């Protein structure tokens, strides 16, 4: 039976767990490992890449590969579809498009989306409800140069969150979390009092080096976000 990258990865993890490969120690090179496992070097390379991505080992050009002194734990966030998030709570989902406009990108957004002054963006404001109660306020800006089909998209029935996930892939994202006070407009949308503490996330997604969208998602107090690492 041929050796897979999963077999190689599992054995290397076992050696690290048993102390056969000590923290900080140099690991054998890929050619030697491939020979010892009786597999192709590409198989070993795949296993090593996954171990590096998971923060178990550290790979440096010319310096070789070492077991990390302390594994790096990285929190991983998926981009949830808000409809599925609400339905998973056992609640009835409702969506409403509040505003839609095409306008010149505002100055504060130029750097985030990597656009030039005067270029146009699509601005959408949406509300998402759980059992009729405001759940999420979505304030989204989309780069139409990167998502040309967005001009014809009908966001009256389907929100941009769900539409974008199905329409275009993304290669990386930046997410920020913060507490904000509800201003008058946000208090009206979320059905809370002005000055209430709210939970907000800001997220920018890219396809390679080009920004697709920037969005602010604001929730009523008490909202919880959970991740694993």
GROMACS elastic network, one bead per residue, 0.5 to 0.9 nm:
[ bonds ]
;  ai    aj funct       b0    kb
    2    38     6  0.82838   500
    2    39     6  0.73253   500
    3     6     6  0.81655   500
    3     7     6  0.61795   500
    3     8     6  0.73219   500
    3    37     6  0.71904   500
    3    38     6  0.72254   500
    3    39     6  0.59984   500
    3    40     6  0.88127   500
    3    43     6  0.81629   500
    4     7     6  0.51981   500
    4     8     6  0.65634   500
    4     9     6  0.87049   500
    4    39     6  0.78148   500
    4    43     6  0.64535   500
    4    44     6  0.85089   500
    4    47     6  0.87779   500
    5     8     6  0.50409   500
    5     9     6  0.60102   500
    5    10     6  0.84711   500
    5    39     6  0.89536   500
    5    42     6  0.85544   500
    5    44     6  0.60628   500
    5    45     6  0.80997   500
    5    46     6  0.60943   500
    5    47     6  0.50275   500
    5    48     6  0.86791   500
    6     9     6  0.50191   500
    6    10     6  0.59724   500
    6    11     6  0.85118   500
    6    43     6  0.87435   500
    6    46     6  0.87426   500
    6    47     6  0.66105   500
    7    10     6  0.51920   500
    7    11     6  0.61997   500
    7    12     6  0.86543   500
    7    47     6  0.84745   500
    8    11     6  0.52441   500
    8    12     6  0.61936   500
    8    13     6  0.85955   500
    8    33     6  0.88724   500
    8    37     6  0.74295   500
    8    43     6  0.78782   500
    8    44     6  0.65750   500
    8    47     6  0.62271   500
    8    48     6  0.86397   500
    9    12     6  0.52131   500
    9    13     6  0.61298   500
    9    14     6  0.85647   500
    9    44     6  0.79892   500
    9    46     6  0.85965   500
    9    48     6  0.70945   500
    9    50     6  0.79558   500
    9    51     6  0.72360   500
   10    13     6  0.51331   500
   10    14     6  0.61443   500
   10    15     6  0.87058   500
   10    47     6  0.86607   500
   11    15     6  0.62361   500
   11    16     6  0.86886   500
   12    15     6  0.50519   500
   12    16     6  0.62609   500
   12    17     6  0.86044   500
   12    21     6  0.81476   500
   12    47     6  0.87959   500
   12    48     6  0.89708   500
   12    51     6  0.89734   500
   13    16     6  0.50783   500
   13    17     6  0.60947   500
   13    18     6  0.85861   500
   13    21     6  0.89424   500
   13    51     6  0.83787   500
   13    56     6  0.85210   500
   14    17     6  0.50209   500
   14    18     6  0.60768   500
   14    19     6  0.84939   500
   14    20     6  0.84379   500
   15    18     6  0.51561   500
   15    19     6  0.60723   500
   15    21     6  0.55723   500
   15    22     6  0.85521   500
   16    19     6  0.51404   500
   16    20     6  0.59399   500
   16    22     6  0.63243   500
   16    23     6  0.76908   500
   16    67     6  0.78035   500
   17    20     6  0.76930   500
   17    21     6  0.79282   500
   17    22     6  0.86625   500
   18    21     6  0.75952   500
   18    22     6  0.86167   500
   19    22     6  0.51109   500
   19    23     6  0.80036   500
   21    24     6  0.85523   500
   21    25     6  0.64606   500
   21    26     6  0.81664   500
   21    27     6  0.74698   500
   21    67     6  0.72220   500
   22    25     6  0.53359   500
   22    26     6  0.85383   500
   22    67     6  0.68427   500
   22    68     6  0.88412   500
   22    69     6  0.84196   500
   23    26     6  0.88309   500
   23    57     6  0.89843   500
   23    66     6  0.77545   500
   23    67     6  0.50457   500
   23    68     6  0.55339   500
   23    70     6  0.73742   500
   24    57     6  0.89372   500
   24    66     6  0.57198   500
   24    67     6  0.50174   500
   24    68     6  0.54645   500
   24    69     6  0.51343   500
   24    70     6  0.87856   500
   25    65     6  0.85378   500
   25    66     6  0.54114   500
   25    67     6  0.56530   500
   25    68     6  0.80764   500
   25    69     6  0.86324   500
   26    29     6  0.89370   500
   26    64     6  0.72846   500
   26    65     6  0.59421   500
   26    67     6  0.67325   500
   27    30     6  0.89208   500
   27    57     6  0.89984   500
   27    64     6  0.76337   500
   27    65     6  0.55778   500
   27    66     6  0.54691   500
   27    67     6  0.70402   500
   28    31     6  0.82281   500
   28    32     6  0.63195   500
   28    33     6  0.63081   500
   28    64     6  0.85687   500
   28    65     6  0.77898   500
   28    66     6  0.89788   500
   29    32     6  0.55440   500
   29    33     6  0.62727   500
   29    34     6  0.86838   500
   29    64     6  0.73321   500
   29    65     6  0.75786   500
   30    33     6  0.50155   500
   30    34     6  0.59567   500
   30    35     6  0.85478   500
   30    41     6  0.61345   500
   30    42     6  0.86193   500
   30    44     6  0.61724   500
   30    45     6  0.66788   500
   30    48     6  0.85045   500
   31    34     6  0.51865   500
   31    35     6  0.63411   500
   31    36     6  0.87683   500
   31    40     6  0.85940   500
   31    41     6  0.60132   500
   31    44     6  0.83975   500
   32    35     6  0.51413   500
   32    36     6  0.62358   500
   32    37     6  0.86889   500
   32    41     6  0.88098   500
   33    36     6  0.50510   500
   33    37     6  0.61053   500
   33    38     6  0.82950   500
   33    39     6  0.85222   500
   33    41     6  0.78297   500
   33    44     6  0.69516   500
   34    37     6  0.52443   500
   34    38     6  0.57672   500
   34    39     6  0.51328   500
   34    40     6  0.57139   500
   34    41     6  0.51163   500
   34    42     6  0.84053   500
   34    43     6  0.76411   500
   34    44     6  0.60518   500
   34    45     6  0.89661   500
   35    38     6  0.50322   500
   35    39     6  0.66053   500
   35    40     6  0.79661   500
   35    41     6  0.81912   500
   36    39     6  0.80017   500
   37    40     6  0.86663   500
   37    44     6  0.86839   500
   39    42     6  0.83435   500
   39    43     6  0.66195   500
   39    44     6  0.76223   500
   40    43     6  0.53521   500
   40    44     6  0.69241   500
   40    45     6  0.88775   500
   41    44     6  0.51512   500
   41    45     6  0.61247   500
   41    46     6  0.87188   500
   42    46     6  0.62060   500
   42    47     6  0.87260   500
   43    46     6  0.53073   500
   43    47     6  0.65340   500
   43    48     6  0.88015   500
   44    47     6  0.51403   500
   44    48     6  0.61431   500
   44    49     6  0.85619   500
   45    48     6  0.50723   500
   45    49     6  0.60411   500
   45    50     6  0.86456   500
   46    49     6  0.51571   500
   46    50     6  0.63555   500
   46    51     6  0.87604   500
   47    50     6  0.53055   500
   47    51     6  0.63447   500
   47    52     6  0.87116   500
   48    51     6  0.50679   500
   48    52     6  0.61098   500
   48    53     6  0.85384   500
   48    57     6  0.78798   500
   48    59     6  0.86546   500
   48    65     6  0.89817   500
   49    52     6  0.50475   500
   49    53     6  0.60637   500
   49    54     6  0.85741   500
   49    57     6  0.89355   500
   49    59     6  0.86683   500
   50    54     6  0.61488   500
   50    55     6  0.86716   500
   50    56     6  0.88698   500
   51    54     6  0.51234   500
   51    55     6  0.63870   500
   51    56     6  0.53615   500
   51    57     6  0.58961   500
   51    58     6  0.84833   500
   52    55     6  0.51009   500
   52    56     6  0.57526   500
   52    58     6  0.57693   500
   52    59     6  0.68809   500
   53    56     6  0.77138   500
   53    57     6  0.82829   500
   53    58     6  0.89480   500
   54    57     6  0.79554   500
   54    71     6  0.80669   500
   54    72     6  0.72684   500
   54    73     6  0.72678   500
   54    74     6  0.76399   500
   55    58     6  0.71698   500
   55    68     6  0.75395   500
   55    70     6  0.85571   500
   55    71     6  0.51927   500
   55    73     6  0.63851   500
   55    74     6  0.78137   500
   56    67     6  0.64064   500
   56    68     6  0.58553   500
   56    69     6  0.87969   500
   56    70     6  0.78152   500
   56    72     6  0.67971   500
   56    73     6  0.88145   500
   57    65     6  0.68587   500
   57    66     6  0.56859   500
   57    68     6  0.50008   500
   57    69     6  0.87394   500
   57    71     6  0.74773   500
   57    72     6  0.89546   500
   58    64     6  0.84268   500
   58    65     6  0.56051   500
   58    66     6  0.53769   500
   58    67     6  0.62749   500
   58    68     6  0.59575   500
   59    63     6  0.77328   500
   59    64     6  0.59917   500
   59    66     6  0.66282   500
   59    67     6  0.89115   500
   60    63     6  0.52422   500
   60    64     6  0.54502   500
   60    65     6  0.62401   500
   60    66     6  0.85555   500
   61    64     6  0.61276   500
   61    65     6  0.84535   500
   63    66     6  0.87931   500
   66    69     6  0.87343   500
   67    70     6  0.84870   500
   67    71     6  0.84701   500
   68    71     6  0.57412   500
   68    72     6  0.80968   500
   73   229     6  0.58995   500
   74   228     6  0.84980   500
   74   229     6  0.55749   500
   75   227     6  0.65150   500
   75   228     6  0.58372   500
   76   227     6  0.65420   500
   76   228     6  0.63931   500
   76   229     6  0.63412   500
   77    80     6  0.86280   500
   77   175     6  0.89354   500
   77   226     6  0.88252   500
   77   227     6  0.63632   500
   77   228     6  0.80637   500
   78   227     6  0.88833   500
   79   161     6  0.88374   500
   79   165     6  0.82479   500
   80    83     6  0.85887   500
   80    84     6  0.75270   500
   80    85     6  0.67745   500
   80   161     6  0.83853   500
   80   162     6  0.86940   500
   81    84     6  0.54514   500
   81    85     6  0.62575   500
   81    86     6  0.88590   500
   81   161     6  0.63452   500
   81   162     6  0.56710   500
   81   165     6  0.79345   500
   82    86     6  0.61609   500
   82    87     6  0.85188   500
   82    93     6  0.88661   500
   82   128     6  0.76589   500
   82   136     6  0.83415   500
   82   161     6  0.73622   500
   82   162     6  0.76624   500
   83    86     6  0.53063   500
   83    87     6  0.61554   500
   83    88     6  0.85351   500
   83    92     6  0.89692   500
   83    93     6  0.60942   500
   83    94     6  0.80374   500
   83    95     6  0.84009   500
   83   128     6  0.79429   500
   83   129     6  0.89510   500
   83   130     6  0.89449   500
   83   159     6  0.89923   500
   83   162     6  0.80018   500
   84    87     6  0.50329   500
   84    88     6  0.59238   500
   84    89     6  0.86947   500
   84    93     6  0.85442   500
   85    88     6  0.52373   500
   85    89     6  0.67894   500
   86    89     6  0.52813   500
   86    90     6  0.69839   500
   86    91     6  0.58418   500
   86    92     6  0.71848   500
   86    93     6  0.62062   500
   86   128     6  0.89337   500
   86   129     6  0.80991   500
   86   130     6  0.60938   500
   86   131     6  0.89730   500
   86   135     6  0.83594   500
   87    90     6  0.50802   500
   87    91     6  0.51911   500
   87    92     6  0.62267   500
   87    93     6  0.64251   500
   87   130     6  0.80987   500
   88    91     6  0.73134   500
   89    92     6  0.88252   500
   89   130     6  0.87646   500
   91   130     6  0.54958   500
   91   131     6  0.54402   500
   92   129     6  0.79079   500
   92   130     6  0.55086   500
   92   132     6  0.76051   500
   93   128     6  0.72841   500
   93   129     6  0.57485   500
   93   130     6  0.50971   500
   93   131     6  0.64094   500
   93   132     6  0.77606   500
   94   127     6  0.83729   500
   94   128     6  0.59100   500
   94   129     6  0.50033   500
   94   130     6  0.66383   500
   94   131     6  0.76485   500
   94   132     6  0.70530   500
   95   126     6  0.74340   500
   95   127     6  0.58697   500
   95   129     6  0.62795   500
   95   156     6  0.86100   500
   95   157     6  0.73450   500
   95   158     6  0.75536   500
   95   159     6  0.70968   500
   96   125     6  0.89309   500
   96   126     6  0.57687   500
   96   127     6  0.51812   500
   96   128     6  0.65398   500
   96   129     6  0.84143   500
   96   155     6  0.89054   500
   96   156     6  0.70881   500
   96   157     6  0.76076   500
   96   158     6  0.87349   500
   96   159     6  0.80070   500
   97   100     6  0.76000   500
   97   124     6  0.76615   500
   97   125     6  0.63887   500
   97   127     6  0.64887   500
   97   128     6  0.89740   500
   97   155     6  0.68015   500
   97   156     6  0.57031   500
   97   157     6  0.79054   500
   97   158     6  0.87586   500
   97   159     6  0.75308   500
   98   124     6  0.76340   500
   98   125     6  0.53018   500
   98   126     6  0.51478   500
   98   127     6  0.69216   500
   99   123     6  0.78610   500
   99   124     6  0.56712   500
   99   125     6  0.50275   500
   99   126     6  0.70100   500
  100   122     6  0.73391   500
  100   123     6  0.58002   500
  100   125     6  0.66214   500
  100   126     6  0.88761   500
  100   155     6  0.86315   500
  101   121     6  0.84352   500
  101   122     6  0.59440   500
  101   123     6  0.53516   500
  101   124     6  0.67630   500
  102   105     6  0.89707   500
  102   120     6  0.65075   500
  102   121     6  0.57045   500
  102   123     6  0.61104   500
  102   124     6  0.88826   500
  103   106     6  0.83065   500
  103   118     6  0.87007   500
  103   119     6  0.81977   500
  103   120     6  0.53022   500
  103   121     6  0.57275   500
  103   122     6  0.66614   500
  103   123     6  0.73839   500
  104   117     6  0.75729   500
  104   118     6  0.51608   500
  104   119     6  0.54571   500
  104   121     6  0.61857   500
  104   122     6  0.88120   500
  105   108     6  0.83548   500
  105   109     6  0.64716   500
  105   110     6  0.65153   500
  105   113     6  0.89666   500
  105   115     6  0.77023   500
  105   116     6  0.81286   500
  105   117     6  0.68320   500
  105   118     6  0.63912   500
  105   119     6  0.59258   500
  105   120     6  0.55136   500
  105   121     6  0.56442   500
  105   122     6  0.86645   500
  105   141     6  0.88057   500
  106   109     6  0.55164   500
  106   110     6  0.66221   500
  106   117     6  0.79918   500
  106   118     6  0.84647   500
  107   110     6  0.53596   500
  107   111     6  0.81376   500
  107   117     6  0.73046   500
  108   111     6  0.71700   500
  108   112     6  0.78878   500
  109   112     6  0.52233   500
  109   113     6  0.62508   500
  109   114     6  0.82056   500
  109   115     6  0.81984   500
  109   141     6  0.89241   500
  109   214     6  0.84781   500
  110   113     6  0.56445   500
  110   114     6  0.56888   500
  110   115     6  0.52035   500
  110   116     6  0.64198   500
  110   117     6  0.69683   500
  111   115     6  0.68029   500
  111   116     6  0.85847   500
  112   115     6  0.80250   500
  112   204     6  0.75059   500
  112   211     6  0.75838   500
  112   214     6  0.74956   500
  113   142     6  0.87484   500
  113   143     6  0.73943   500
  113   204     6  0.80367   500
  113   206     6  0.87936   500
  113   210     6  0.75079   500
  113   211     6  0.50479   500
  113   212     6  0.73381   500
  113   213     6  0.71755   500
  113   214     6  0.72673   500
  114   210     6  0.71868   500
  114   211     6  0.66974   500
  115   118     6  0.85494   500
  115   119     6  0.65881   500
  115   120     6  0.87893   500
  115   143     6  0.85204   500
  115   211     6  0.87353   500
  116   119     6  0.57858   500
  117   120     6  0.87573   500
  120   143     6  0.76205   500
  120   144     6  0.75615   500
  120   145     6  0.85372   500
  121   141     6  0.64279   500
  121   142     6  0.57203   500
  121   143     6  0.52482   500
  121   144     6  0.60915   500
  121   145     6  0.83898   500
  122   140     6  0.81041   500
  122   141     6  0.56264   500
  122   142     6  0.51153   500
  122   143     6  0.66834   500
  122   144     6  0.67055   500
  122   150     6  0.82848   500
  122   151     6  0.80638   500
  123   139     6  0.75949   500
  123   140     6  0.58039   500
  123   142     6  0.65803   500
  124   138     6  0.78007   500
  124   139     6  0.60333   500
  124   140     6  0.51516   500
  124   141     6  0.64284   500
  124   142     6  0.82448   500
  124   155     6  0.87871   500
  124   160     6  0.80848   500
  125   137     6  0.75421   500
  125   138     6  0.56501   500
  125   140     6  0.63270   500
  125   141     6  0.89320   500
  126   136     6  0.83848   500
  126   137     6  0.60859   500
  126   139     6  0.66078   500
  126   140     6  0.82372   500
  126   159     6  0.73323   500
  126   160     6  0.85697   500
  127   134     6  0.72175   500
  127   135     6  0.76891   500
  127   136     6  0.59731   500
  127   138     6  0.61242   500
  127   139     6  0.89450   500
  127   159     6  0.88859   500
  127   189     6  0.76725   500
  127   190     6  0.85811   500
  128   132     6  0.89541   500
  128   133     6  0.85838   500
  128   134     6  0.62744   500
  128   135     6  0.56137   500
  128   136     6  0.51285   500
  128   137     6  0.65516   500
  128   138     6  0.78767   500
  128   159     6  0.87514   500
  129   132     6  0.53543   500
  129   133     6  0.52386   500
  129   136     6  0.68858   500
  130   133     6  0.52365   500
  130   134     6  0.64779   500
  130   135     6  0.58649   500
  130   136     6  0.89684   500
  131   134     6  0.85048   500
  132   135     6  0.87204   500
  133   190     6  0.81688   500
  133   191     6  0.80851   500
  134   137     6  0.78213   500
  134   189     6  0.73216   500
  134   190     6  0.51645   500
  134   191     6  0.67312   500
  134   219     6  0.82600   500
  134   220     6  0.77945   500
  135   190     6  0.72198   500
  135   218     6  0.85174   500
  135   219     6  0.60654   500
  135   220     6  0.67818   500
  135   223     6  0.86802   500
  136   190     6  0.75113   500
  136   217     6  0.64511   500
  136   218     6  0.56499   500
  136   220     6  0.74772   500
  137   186     6  0.80526   500
  137   189     6  0.72195   500
  137   190     6  0.71476   500
  137   216     6  0.79850   500
  137   217     6  0.56596   500
  137   218     6  0.50868   500
  137   219     6  0.65558   500
  138   161     6  0.88767   500
  138   215     6  0.69300   500
  138   216     6  0.59610   500
  138   218     6  0.66946   500
  139   214     6  0.85415   500
  139   215     6  0.56128   500
  139   216     6  0.51017   500
  139   217     6  0.64719   500
  139   218     6  0.84166   500
  140   160     6  0.81149   500
  140   161     6  0.89841   500
  140   213     6  0.71260   500
  140   214     6  0.59234   500
  140   216     6  0.63695   500
  140   217     6  0.83666   500
  141   212     6  0.86961   500
  141   213     6  0.55788   500
  141   214     6  0.52667   500
  141   215     6  0.61545   500
  141   216     6  0.89676   500
  142   145     6  0.88779   500
  142   146     6  0.85485   500
  142   147     6  0.77593   500
  142   150     6  0.82453   500
  142   211     6  0.86565   500
  142   212     6  0.61052   500
  142   214     6  0.66702   500
  142   215     6  0.84778   500
  143   146     6  0.57135   500
  143   147     6  0.64073   500
  143   148     6  0.84766   500
  143   150     6  0.88622   500
  143   211     6  0.71317   500
  143   212     6  0.54581   500
  143   213     6  0.60040   500
  143   214     6  0.87013   500
  144   148     6  0.51167   500
  144   149     6  0.77102   500
  144   150     6  0.63326   500
  144   151     6  0.71199   500
  144   212     6  0.81388   500
  145   148     6  0.57175   500
  145   212     6  0.87842   500
  146   207     6  0.87089   500
  146   210     6  0.76439   500
  146   211     6  0.78250   500
  146   212     6  0.62609   500
  147   150     6  0.57013   500
  147   151     6  0.83435   500
  147   164     6  0.89107   500
  147   167     6  0.84849   500
  147   168     6  0.75496   500
  147   212     6  0.71971   500
  148   151     6  0.64228   500
  148   152     6  0.84189   500
  149   152     6  0.57505   500
  149   153     6  0.65193   500
  149   167     6  0.86285   500
  150   154     6  0.84095   500
  150   164     6  0.87734   500
  151   154     6  0.85335   500
  153   160     6  0.88957   500
  153   163     6  0.83932   500
  154   157     6  0.68648   500
  154   158     6  0.71388   500
  154   159     6  0.87290   500
  155   158     6  0.50867   500
  155   159     6  0.55023   500
  155   160     6  0.65120   500
  155   163     6  0.83062   500
  156   159     6  0.74322   500
  158   161     6  0.84026   500
  158   162     6  0.69392   500
  158   163     6  0.67494   500
  159   162     6  0.57260   500
  159   163     6  0.62735   500
  159   164     6  0.86952   500
  160   164     6  0.57199   500
  160   165     6  0.83336   500
  161   164     6  0.55522   500
  161   165     6  0.64093   500
  161   166     6  0.89334   500
  162   165     6  0.53433   500
  162   166     6  0.65194   500
  162   167     6  0.86891   500
  163   166     6  0.53938   500
  163   167     6  0.59927   500
  163   168     6  0.86644   500
  164   168     6  0.58420   500
  164   169     6  0.81341   500
  165   168     6  0.62363   500
  165   169     6  0.69477   500
  165   170     6  0.86187   500
  166   169     6  0.78247   500
  168   207     6  0.86303   500
  168   212     6  0.88158   500
  169   206     6  0.87847   500
  169   207     6  0.69404   500
  170   173     6  0.76989   500
  170   205     6  0.63699   500
  170   206     6  0.55198   500
  170   208     6  0.75434   500
  170   212     6  0.78592   500
  171   205     6  0.76084   500
  171   206     6  0.58913   500
  171   208     6  0.56764   500
  171   209     6  0.87264   500
  172   204     6  0.85960   500
  172   205     6  0.59230   500
  172   206     6  0.54833   500
  172   207     6  0.68539   500
  172   208     6  0.73777   500
  173   203     6  0.68482   500
  173   204     6  0.55561   500
  173   206     6  0.61359   500
  174   202     6  0.80949   500
  174   203     6  0.55863   500
  174   204     6  0.53252   500
  174   205     6  0.65712   500
  174   206     6  0.87644   500
  175   201     6  0.67754   500
  175   202     6  0.56462   500
  175   204     6  0.67154   500
  175   205     6  0.87638   500
  176   200     6  0.83101   500
  176   201     6  0.55211   500
  176   202     6  0.51208   500
  176   203     6  0.64781   500
  177   199     6  0.76336   500
  177   200     6  0.59271   500
  177   202     6  0.65977   500
  177   203     6  0.89971   500
  178   198     6  0.85111   500
  178   199     6  0.62368   500
  178   200     6  0.53953   500
  178   201     6  0.63995   500
  178   202     6  0.84087   500
  179   197     6  0.64939   500
  179   198     6  0.56751   500
  179   200     6  0.60799   500
  179   201     6  0.87798   500
  180   183     6  0.89670   500
  180   195     6  0.86500   500
  180   196     6  0.82130   500
  180   197     6  0.57195   500
  180   198     6  0.52563   500
  180   199     6  0.64904   500
  180   200     6  0.69020   500
  180   218     6  0.88405   500
  181   186     6  0.89874   500
  181   194     6  0.74849   500
  181   196     6  0.54465   500
  181   198     6  0.59306   500
  181   199     6  0.88303   500
  182   185     6  0.78205   500
  182   186     6  0.54978   500
  182   187     6  0.54996   500
  182   190     6  0.88956   500
  182   192     6  0.78455   500
  182   193     6  0.71717   500
  182   194     6  0.51121   500
  182   196     6  0.52882   500
  182   197     6  0.63642   500
  182   198     6  0.64062   500
  183   186     6  0.53551   500
  183   187     6  0.59820   500
  183   188     6  0.86538   500
  183   193     6  0.85680   500
  183   194     6  0.53813   500
  183   195     6  0.62533   500
  183   196     6  0.83851   500
  184   187     6  0.51300   500
  184   188     6  0.63067   500
  184   189     6  0.88127   500
  184   193     6  0.81244   500
  184   194     6  0.55007   500
  184   195     6  0.82330   500
  185   188     6  0.52810   500
  185   189     6  0.64203   500
  185   190     6  0.87929   500
  185   194     6  0.85216   500
  186   189     6  0.50732   500
  186   190     6  0.60260   500
  186   191     6  0.81351   500
  186   192     6  0.81008   500
  186   194     6  0.78209   500
  186   218     6  0.85644   500
  187   190     6  0.53111   500
  187   191     6  0.55493   500
  187   193     6  0.54874   500
  187   194     6  0.52968   500
  187   195     6  0.80577   500
  187   196     6  0.79583   500
  188   191     6  0.52738   500
  188   192     6  0.68316   500
  188   193     6  0.80474   500
  188   194     6  0.83225   500
  189   192     6  0.80371   500
  190   193     6  0.87799   500
  190   218     6  0.86966   500
  190   219     6  0.75511   500
  190   220     6  0.64883   500
  191   220     6  0.83784   500
  192   195     6  0.87248   500
  192   196     6  0.68690   500
  192   220     6  0.73527   500
  192   221     6  0.88320   500
  193   196     6  0.55472   500
  194   197     6  0.89132   500
  195   198     6  0.88239   500
  196   220     6  0.84734   500
  196   221     6  0.75389   500
  197   220     6  0.77883   500
  197   221     6  0.60245   500
  198   218     6  0.68387   500
  198   219     6  0.59206   500
  198   220     6  0.52654   500
  198   222     6  0.81616   500
  198   223     6  0.84499   500
  199   217     6  0.84004   500
  199   218     6  0.58271   500
  199   219     6  0.52240   500
  199   220     6  0.65129   500
  199   221     6  0.62324   500
  199   222     6  0.79993   500
  199   223     6  0.68297   500
  199   224     6  0.86363   500
  200   216     6  0.68943   500
  200   217     6  0.55617   500
  200   219     6  0.62181   500
  200   220     6  0.89395   500
  201   215     6  0.81645   500
  201   216     6  0.58595   500
  201   217     6  0.52919   500
  201   218     6  0.65994   500
  201   219     6  0.87662   500
  202   214     6  0.73108   500
  202   215     6  0.57104   500
  202   217     6  0.64050   500
  202   218     6  0.87777   500
  203   213     6  0.80758   500
  203   214     6  0.57213   500
  203   215     6  0.54238   500
  203   216     6  0.66875   500
  203   217     6  0.83052   500
  204   211     6  0.71036   500
  204   212     6  0.75021   500
  204   213     6  0.57440   500
  204   215     6  0.66014   500
  205   210     6  0.86035   500
  205   211     6  0.59043   500
  205   212     6  0.56703   500
  205   213     6  0.57364   500
  205   214     6  0.68122   500
  206   209     6  0.63033   500
  206   210     6  0.53370   500
  206   212     6  0.52250   500
  206   213     6  0.74117   500
  207   210     6  0.54063   500
  207   211     6  0.63586   500
  207   212     6  0.66374   500
  208   211     6  0.81353   500
  211   214     6  0.79500   500
  219   222     6  0.82322   500
  219   223     6  0.62949   500
  220   223     6  0.62867   500
  221   224     6  0.89203   500
